[in-house]
Amino acid sequence: MHREPELGLDLPLSQAKVLAALDGLPLEITLGKALSSVTAVLRGGRPGPAVLLRGDMDALPVHEESGVGFASEIPGTMHACGHDLHTSAVVGAAHLLASRRAELAGDVVFMFQPGEEGQRGAKIMIDEGVLDAAGERVIAAYAVHVASTMLPLGVVATRPGTILAASDSVTVTVHGKGGHGSSPHLAVDPVPALCEMVTALQTMVTRTADAFDPAVLTVGSIHAGSAFNVIPASGTFRATVRTFSPATHQKIQAAVRRVVHGIADAHGVRVEIDYQANYPVTVNDRSEAAFALSTVRSILGEQRVFEAPQPVAGAEDFSFVLEQVPGAYLMVGAVPPGTDPATAPMNHAAQAIFDDRAVPEAAVVLASLAATRLASAAAS
């Protein structure tokens, strides 16, 4: 998968690899209609409910510079977020659980998902019925995400409550009246308004969000004009917004609109705002997070478990699953030995390197979560 990464919702090569890796297992397999997903159901040998394990399959539009021997052979495309490891871990969990099928007190749904990187693949799979693939709604859902930084190899981290931020994208286009750079009084210059909006939004965040319920707003792209002596007719900037609660999410969205429109009015320009709420906050069910931490401790030991003190500002479309059913999202360290986790290239970087030895451990964690959760449901 790492050599042949694919982008978005259409991943035919990845889908074929997953199907080949699952071949021979006693699974009920369904393929997606609007995307190249794979849903596989393992029926346990004993009656009981169903749980879900998710593995995302898509890559990023990044040209790989990791230097590994199995680097991407597709120019401009890379598994820079480790989704190939997630897919492999869920395949491994499927093999482990199938080998102990007779002991399972219920069913396991394996969710192989395209389009995590911004295309809402999880939402599409939910709409196509993945949460009910076993015949009834799953009672819990789990996913792992490898980290090329922060966590040492094999260390598993999670936390109750919010673990990842909501992610929004904002595109602001300011329309003025073009003219000659020497005579700004004869034009309506969008550039000063654009610049004032960018700086005012930074101040707005610090004066709108509670310090203990923060927000992040980063302008990643700004463009206006094509020559040093020409006043352009319009200019655009694009930003990402991260929030950690529904209340702050709504508050920041309203404040962005208020600030941008206010500055536009003051400068006499017209403004268009395209505000897209992409992914909601990823929230671990408290009892499921506690169960996950306890299960991982029993497998790997206390030294390999880390209860994160605070959320991370990244976003994840497993949030759509956790909006529907209780569950837990866990991070697994995949930093190669000899590399300092504090300085290793982050996920999404062209230089990111993930140690494959995280895969079997992630597979064991996922399989144990599924089997133990089904056993606990049967006992109750």
Backbone hydrogen bonds, N-H to C=O, Kabsch-Sander energy under -0.5 kcal/mol:
donor,donor_aa,acceptor,acceptor_aa,energy
10,D,7,L,-0.6
11,L,9,L,-0.8
15,Q,11,L,-2.7
16,A,12,P,-2.2
17,K,13,L,-2.0
18,V,14,S,-2.4
19,L,15,Q,-2.5
20,A,16,A,-2.2
21,A,17,K,-2.2
22,L,18,V,-1.7
23,D,19,L,-0.7
23,D,20,A,-0.5
25,L,22,L,-2.2
27,L,25,L,-2.4
28,E,41,V,-2.4
29,I,27,L,-0.7
30,T,39,T,-2.9
32,G,37,S,-1.7
36,S,9,L,-2.4
37,S,35,L,-1.6
38,V,112,F,-1.9
39,T,30,T,-2.9
40,A,110,F,-2.1
41,V,28,E,-2.2
42,L,108,V,-2.9
43,R,26,P,-0.6
43,R,41,V,-0.6
44,G,42,L,-0.6
44,G,106,G,-0.6
45,G,101,R,-2.7
46,R,104,L,-2.3
51,V,107,D,-1.9
52,L,140,A,-2.1
53,L,109,V,-2.8
54,R,142,Y,-2.2
55,G,111,M,-3.1
57,M,113,Q,-2.9
58,D,113,Q,-0.6
59,A,6,E,-3.0
60,L,78,M,-2.8
62,V,60,L,-2.3
64,E,62,V,-0.6
65,E,350,A,-3.1
71,A,68,V,-1.3
73,E,3,R,-2.9
77,T,74,I,-1.8
78,M,60,L,-2.5
80,A,78,M,-2.0
82,G,79,H,-0.6
85,L,82,G,-0.8
86,H,82,G,-1.6
87,T,56,D,-0.5
87,T,83,H,-2.6
88,S,84,D,-1.9
89,A,85,L,-2.4
90,V,86,H,-2.2
91,V,87,T,-2.3
92,G,88,S,-2.5
93,A,89,A,-2.4
94,A,90,V,-2.2
95,H,91,V,-2.0
96,L,92,G,-2.5
97,L,93,A,-2.8
98,A,94,A,-2.3
99,S,95,H,-1.7
100,R,96,L,-0.5
100,R,97,L,-1.0
101,R,98,A,-1.3
103,E,100,R,-1.4
104,L,100,R,-0.7
104,L,101,R,-1.2
106,G,46,R,-0.7
106,G,104,L,-1.1
107,D,49,P,-2.4
108,V,42,L,-2.2
109,V,51,V,-3.1
110,F,40,A,-3.4
110,F,108,V,-0.5
111,M,53,L,-3.2
111,M,109,V,-0.6
112,F,38,V,-2.8
112,F,110,F,-0.7
113,Q,55,G,-2.4
113,Q,111,M,-0.7
115,G,8,G,-2.1
118,G,116,E,-2.4
119,Q,115,G,-0.5
121,G,115,G,-2.7
124,I,120,R,-1.9
125,M,121,G,-2.4
126,I,122,A,-2.4
127,D,123,K,-2.3
128,E,124,I,-1.6
129,G,126,I,-1.6
130,V,125,M,-2.4
132,D,129,G,-1.3
133,A,130,V,-1.3
134,A,136,E,-0.5
135,G,132,D,-2.0
138,V,131,L,-1.9
139,I,50,A,-3.0
140,A,50,A,-0.6
141,A,326,P,-1.2
142,Y,52,L,-2.3
143,A,328,A,-1.5
144,V,54,R,-0.6
145,H,330,L,-2.1
147,A,332,V,-2.2
150,M,341,P,-2.6
151,L,149,T,-2.6
153,L,335,V,-0.5
154,G,333,G,-2.5
155,V,152,P,-2.0
156,V,304,R,-2.9
157,A,331,M,-2.8
158,T,306,F,-1.5
161,G,284,N,-1.8
163,I,282,T,-2.7
164,L,282,T,-1.4
165,A,312,V,-0.9
165,A,314,G,-2.2
166,A,243,T,-3.3
167,S,279,Y,-2.4
168,D,241,V,-2.5
169,S,276,Q,-2.5
170,V,239,A,-2.7
171,T,274,D,-2.1
172,V,237,F,-2.7
173,T,272,E,-2.6
174,V,172,V,-0.5
174,V,235,G,-3.1
175,H,173,T,-0.5
175,H,270,R,-3.9
176,G,174,V,-0.5
176,G,233,A,-3.4
177,K,188,V,-2.6
179,G,231,I,-1.8
181,G,229,N,-2.9
183,S,180,H,-1.8
186,L,183,S,-2.0
187,A,184,P,-1.4
188,V,177,K,-2.2
193,A,189,D,-0.6
194,L,190,P,-2.5
195,C,191,V,-2.7
196,E,192,P,-2.6
197,M,193,A,-2.2
198,V,194,L,-1.9
199,T,195,C,-2.0
200,A,196,E,-2.6
201,L,197,M,-2.3
202,Q,198,V,-1.0
203,T,199,T,-1.5
204,M,200,A,-2.7
205,V,201,L,-1.9
206,T,202,Q,-1.3
207,R,203,T,-1.2
207,R,204,M,-0.6
208,T,204,M,-0.8
208,T,205,V,-0.8
209,A,205,V,-2.1
213,D,210,D,-1.9
216,V,242,R,-2.5
218,T,240,T,-2.3
220,G,218,T,-0.7
220,G,238,R,-1.6
221,S,238,R,-1.6
223,H,236,T,-3.0
225,G,234,S,-0.6
230,V,227,A,-1.1
231,I,179,G,-2.8
235,G,174,V,-1.8
236,T,223,H,-3.0
237,F,172,V,-2.2
238,R,221,S,-2.8
239,A,170,V,-2.6
240,T,218,T,-2.4
241,V,168,D,-2.3
242,R,216,V,-2.9
243,T,166,A,-1.2
244,F,214,P,-0.8
249,H,245,S,-2.3
250,Q,246,P,-2.2
251,K,247,A,-2.1
252,I,248,T,-2.8
253,Q,249,H,-1.9
254,A,250,Q,-2.1
255,A,251,K,-2.0
256,V,252,I,-2.7
257,R,253,Q,-1.7
258,R,254,A,-2.2
259,V,255,A,-2.7
260,V,256,V,-2.4
261,H,257,R,-2.4
262,G,258,R,-2.2
263,I,259,V,-2.3
264,A,260,V,-2.2
265,D,261,H,-2.4
266,A,262,G,-2.0
267,H,263,I,-1.7
268,G,264,A,-0.9
268,G,265,D,-0.6
269,V,264,A,-2.2
270,R,175,H,-2.6
272,E,173,T,-2.5
274,D,171,T,-2.9
275,Y,273,I,-0.7
276,Q,169,S,-3.2
276,Q,274,D,-0.7
277,A,275,Y,-0.6
278,N,167,S,-1.4
278,N,276,Q,-1.0
279,Y,167,S,-1.9
282,T,164,L,-1.5
283,V,281,V,-0.7
284,N,161,G,-3.0
284,N,282,T,-0.5
285,D,327,G,-1.8
289,A,285,D,-2.8
290,A,286,R,-2.1
291,F,287,S,-2.2
292,A,288,E,-2.6
293,L,289,A,-2.5
294,S,290,A,-2.3
295,T,291,F,-2.6
296,V,292,A,-2.6
297,R,293,L,-2.3
298,S,294,S,-1.9
299,I,295,T,-1.2
300,L,296,V,-3.3
301,G,296,V,-0.7
301,G,297,R,-1.6
304,R,301,G,-1.4
305,V,302,E,-1.5
306,F,156,V,-2.6
308,A,158,T,-2.0
308,A,306,F,-0.9
312,V,163,I,-2.4
319,S,316,E,-1.3
320,F,317,D,-1.3
321,V,317,D,-0.5
322,L,318,F,-2.2
323,E,319,S,-1.1
324,Q,320,F,-0.6
324,Q,321,V,-1.4
325,V,321,V,-2.3
328,A,141,A,-1.9
330,L,143,A,-2.6
331,M,157,A,-3.2
332,V,145,H,-2.4
333,G,155,V,-2.8
334,A,147,A,-2.7
335,V,151,L,-0.7
339,T,336,P,-1.7
343,T,340,D,-1.5
344,A,340,D,-1.5
348,H,80,A,-3.0
349,A,346,M,-2.1
352,A,349,A,-1.4
355,D,334,A,-2.9
356,D,354,F,-0.5
358,A,355,D,-1.9
359,V,356,D,-1.9
361,E,357,R,-0.7
362,A,358,A,-2.3
363,A,359,V,-2.5
364,V,360,P,-2.3
365,V,361,E,-2.4
366,L,362,A,-2.6
367,A,363,A,-2.7
368,S,364,V,-2.5
369,L,365,V,-2.5
370,A,366,L,-2.3
371,A,367,A,-2.7
372,T,368,S,-2.7
373,R,369,L,-2.2
374,L,370,A,-2.1
375,A,371,A,-2.2
376,S,372,T,-2.4
377,A,373,R,-1.9
378,A,374,L,-2.2
379,A,375,A,-2.1
380,S,376,S,-1.4
